[in-house]
Structure formats: structure tokens, C-alpha cells
Amino acid sequence: MDHDLRRRAAAEFFGTFWLAFGGCGAAVLSAAFPELGIGFLGVALAFGLTVLSMAYAVGHISGGHFNPAVTLGLWACGRCASRHVVPYLLAQVVGAVVAAGALYLIASGKAGWIPKGFASNGYGTLSPGGYSLTACLVTEVLTTFFFLMIIVGATAKGAATGFAGIPIGFALVLIHLISIPVTNTSVNPARSTGVALFAGDAYIAQLWLFWLAPIAGALIAGALAKWLYADNKIYDTLVVEKRAA
């Protein structure tokens, strides 16, 4: 792995770590206080703010994917080099797992704490609102599809330079406001994997859906975006423009 690819993978690791730690941390720690808790809106904002903040922190290094579905969707529309795909996916999953481990260590420091779902995703009896497998599948495909379309559009030629992180971050807030009751919101297989490993066998058994559905939605969006933005073909999507040297 060359120096540039190591830097890119490191950026994806830190970005995904912050997304999983910040978003899931808000759900596990802050939303656990019914009187003062942040509720669905607070958790949704936490996820959006993690992406927004890391887009500006490291987005100019790697493109700011922080999500295997985003990487594969951008690859499908010609916005991500093939040689970046596997290193990005590995860095994202490792970042999310390490973040979940750190969150578990913190949360378990409270006497009598029980992990329960540990901000994991689920369908059927593990869905926050008891939604069916079909409902959860459709929700994850649709929300990831539109998330990817927003990412591609916000970073296309002619979009406001340097501001892409803002609509992308707020899109993730909106996605969470829609889908927290349904699946606890994945749209990100790495985020789902990290917490599921600590939540237990029932959540691990349902993890397949939160890889399949987001990736399917992203690949469909990537294929459509390749046609829709045919005049904007570039090999790397950056959520924040690099400053001129």
C-alpha cells in the first residue's frame, strides 16, 4: 500500500470511528435519560454532525466516505478508483468496530448498565417499532439511495464549492428522523457491524440485511447518477475541495 493510500485509509478509519462513536454514543449514553435525554431528534443530529465535522476534518484526504455503501455507490458511478475500494471498506469496518468497543467500555462503567440493543439495527422483534423485514428492507434501500444521490449531486461540477458537507450532513439527519423507528437507521454497514458485535447473537444474525439493503440502494443510485451526471465524470468525489497549493 503506497503512502497516499495509507493516508486515505487512515482518514476513512478516523471518520468512520467518529461517526459510529458519536452517533451511537448519543443513542446509548445521552438518549438513556428520559427526563433530559436528547430523543430521536438529538440522535439524528448527532449522526449528521459527525459526518459534517469529519467531512471538513479529513474529507479532503479520502473523499469523506465513512461508509461502505457510499464507497461502493461512488465506485459504481465512476467517482471512486477501484484500487481504493477494498482499503476503504476495511478501514471503515475496523473504525466502526473500534468505536463500538470504546463506547462499550465507557457505557459499561456505569453500575448495573445493560447493553440492551446497544444502538444496533434490527427488523421484526428487533425493530424499534416492530416493523417487518420487508418494511425495513425498503426503508434502508430508499434512504441509502437518496443519501448517495445527494452526495453525488452535492459534489458534482457546478455545486457550491466547499459546502458539500452541509447538505450531506443534514441529509443524514433527515434519514435518521425518518427511519429510527423502523430499523434504528443503518444506511451504513460498518456502523451496523460495529455495535452488533457487542449487542449479541440476535443482532448479528440480522446484520446481513444492513449490508445488503444499503449496498443495493447505493449501487442503484450510483448507476443512475453515472447517467444523470454524465458530464461530471471525475475519478474521486471530495466533500470538501482541496485548497490550492
C-alpha positions in Angstrom: 0.0 0.0 0.0 1.5 3.3 -1.1 1.8 6.4 1.1 -1.3 8.1 -0.4 -3.5 5.1 0.0 -2.4 4.7 3.7 -3.3 8.3 4.3 -6.7 7.8 2.7 -7.4 4.6 4.7 -6.4 6.4 7.9 -8.8 9.2 7.1 -11.6 6.7 6.5 -10.8 4.9 9.8 -11.0 8.1 11.8 -14.0 9.4 10.0 -16.0 6.2 10.5 -14.8 5.9 14.1 -16.2 9.4 14.8 -19.5 8.6 13.1 -20.0 5.3 15.0 -18.8 6.7 18.3 -20.6 10.0 18.1 -23.9 8.8 16.6 -24.2 5.5 18.5 -22.8 7.2 21.6 -25.5 9.7 21.6 -28.1 6.9 21.3 -26.5 4.7 24.0 -25.5 7.4 26.5 -27.5 10.6 26.1 -30.8 9.2 24.9 -30.8 6.9 28.0 -32.0 9.8 30.2 -35.8 10.1 29.7 -36.1 13.4 31.6 -33.2 15.2 29.9 -32.4 12.8 27.1 -31.9 14.0 23.5 -34.5 11.8 21.9 -34.8 10.9 18.2 -34.0 14.4 17.1 -30.8 14.5 19.2 -29.6 11.2 17.9 -30.4 12.2 14.3 -28.4 15.5 14.8 -25.5 13.6 16.3 -25.1 11.3 13.3 -25.4 14.3 10.9 -22.9 16.3 12.9 -20.3 13.5 12.9 -20.4 13.4 9.1 -20.4 17.1 8.8 -17.5 17.6 11.1 -15.3 14.8 9.7 -16.1 15.9 6.1 -14.2 19.1 6.9 -11.6 17.4 9.0 -10.5 14.7 6.7 -12.8 14.8 3.7 -10.2 16.4 1.5 -7.8 13.5 2.1 -10.1 10.5 1.3 -13.3 12.0 -0.1 -15.1 11.5 3.2 -17.0 8.3 2.6 -17.0 6.8 6.1 -19.5 4.2 4.9 -19.0 1.0 2.7 -22.3 1.7 0.9 -21.1 5.2 -0.1 -17.7 3.8 -1.3 -19.4 1.2 -3.5 -22.0 3.6 -4.8 -19.3 6.2 -5.7 -17.3 3.4 -7.3 -20.4 2.4 -9.4 -20.7 5.9 -10.8 -17.0 6.4 -11.5 -16.3 8.6 -8.6 -14.0 6.3 -6.7 -10.9 4.4 -8.0 -11.2 0.7 -7.9 -7.9 0.4 -6.0 -9.4 2.4 -3.2 -12.4 0.3 -2.6 -11.1 -2.6 -0.5 -8.7 -0.5 1.7 -11.6 1.9 2.3 -14.0 -0.8 3.3 -11.5 -2.4 5.6 -10.7 0.9 7.3 -14.4 1.7 7.7 -15.3 -1.6 9.3 -12.3 -1.5 11.6 -13.0 2.1 12.6 -16.6 1.2 13.5 -15.7 -1.9 15.5 -13.0 0.0 17.5 -15.5 2.8 18.1 -18.1 0.4 19.3 -15.5 -1.2 21.6 -14.6 2.2 23.1 -18.3 3.0 23.6 -18.9 -0.3 25.3 -16.0 0.3 27.6 -17.4 3.7 28.6 -21.1 2.7 28.9 -20.3 -0.4 31.0 -18.6 1.9 33.5 -22.0 2.6 35.0 -23.1 0.2 37.7 -25.9 -2.0 36.6 -25.7 -1.0 33.0 -27.3 -3.4 30.5 -26.4 -3.1 26.8 -29.9 -4.0 25.5 -29.7 -3.2 21.8 -26.6 -1.1 22.0 -27.9 1.2 19.2 -27.9 -1.8 16.8 -30.2 -2.2 13.8 -32.9 -4.8 13.5 -36.2 -5.9 11.9 -39.2 -7.7 13.3 -38.9 -8.0 17.0 -35.6 -6.2 17.0 -37.0 -3.2 15.1 -37.7 -0.3 17.5 -41.2 0.0 16.2 -41.7 -3.7 15.4 -41.6 -3.2 11.6 -41.4 -6.2 9.3 -38.4 -7.4 7.3 -40.0 -6.1 4.1 -40.6 -2.6 5.6 -37.0 -2.5 6.9 -35.6 -3.6 3.6 -37.5 -1.0 1.6 -36.6 1.7 4.1 -32.9 1.0 4.0 -32.7 0.7 0.2 -34.7 4.0 -0.3 -32.8 6.1 2.3 -29.4 4.9 1.1 -30.4 5.5 -2.5 -31.3 9.2 -1.7 -28.3 9.6 0.5 -26.0 8.6 -2.3 -27.8 10.8 -4.8 -27.4 13.8 -2.5 -23.7 13.0 -2.1 -23.1 12.8 -5.8 -25.2 15.9 -6.6 -23.6 18.0 -3.8 -20.1 17.1 -5.1 -20.8 17.5 -8.8 -19.3 20.1 -11.0 -21.3 23.3 -10.6 -22.3 22.6 -7.0 -21.2 25.2 -4.4 -17.5 24.6 -3.9 -16.5 23.6 -0.4 -20.1 23.3 1.0 -20.9 19.7 0.2 -20.5 18.6 3.8 -23.5 20.6 4.9 -26.3 19.1 2.7 -24.7 15.6 3.2 -24.7 16.0 7.0 -28.3 17.3 7.0 -29.4 14.6 4.7 -28.2 12.1 7.3 -30.2 13.9 10.0 -33.3 13.7 7.9 -32.7 10.0 7.1 -32.5 9.3 10.8 -35.7 11.2 11.6 -37.5 9.0 9.1 -36.0 5.6 9.9 -35.0 5.4 13.5 -38.4 3.9 14.5 -38.2 1.4 11.6 -34.6 0.0 11.7 -32.8 2.3 14.1 -31.2 3.6 10.9 -28.3 1.9 9.3 -27.6 3.2 5.7 -24.0 2.2 6.8 -22.9 -1.4 7.0 -19.8 -0.5 9.0 -21.8 1.4 11.7 -24.2 -1.6 11.9 -21.4 -4.1 12.2 -19.5 -2.4 15.0 -22.4 -2.2 17.5 -24.0 -5.5 16.5 -20.8 -7.4 17.5 -21.3 -6.1 21.1 -25.1 -6.4 21.1 -25.3 -10.1 20.8 -26.2 -13.0 18.6 -29.7 -11.9 17.7 -28.4 -8.7 16.2 -25.5 -10.4 14.5 -28.0 -12.8 12.9 -29.9 -9.9 11.3 -26.7 -8.0 10.2 -27.0 -9.4 6.6 -29.9 -7.0 5.9 -27.9 -4.0 6.9 -25.2 -4.9 4.4 -27.5 -6.0 1.6 -30.0 -3.2 1.7 -27.7 -0.1 2.0 -25.3 -1.5 -0.7 -28.2 -2.3 -3.0 -29.6 1.3 -2.6 -26.2 2.8 -3.1 -25.4 0.7 -6.2 -28.7 1.6 -7.8 -28.1 5.3 -7.1 -24.5 5.1 -8.4 -25.7 3.6 -11.7 -28.4 6.2 -12.1 -26.0 9.1 -11.1 -23.5 7.9 -13.7 -26.1 8.7 -16.3 -27.6 11.8 -14.7 -24.2 13.4 -14.1 -22.6 12.1 -17.3 -20.9 15.5 -17.9 -19.4 15.5 -14.4 -17.3 12.3 -14.6 -14.4 12.6 -12.1 -12.4 9.9 -10.5 -12.7 11.0 -6.9 -15.5 12.6 -5.0 -14.4 15.2 -2.5 -16.9 16.6 0.0 -14.5 19.5 0.7 -12.3 21.0 -2.0 -8.6 20.8 -1.6 -7.1 24.3 -1.2 -4.8 25.4 -4.0 -1.1 24.9 -3.1 
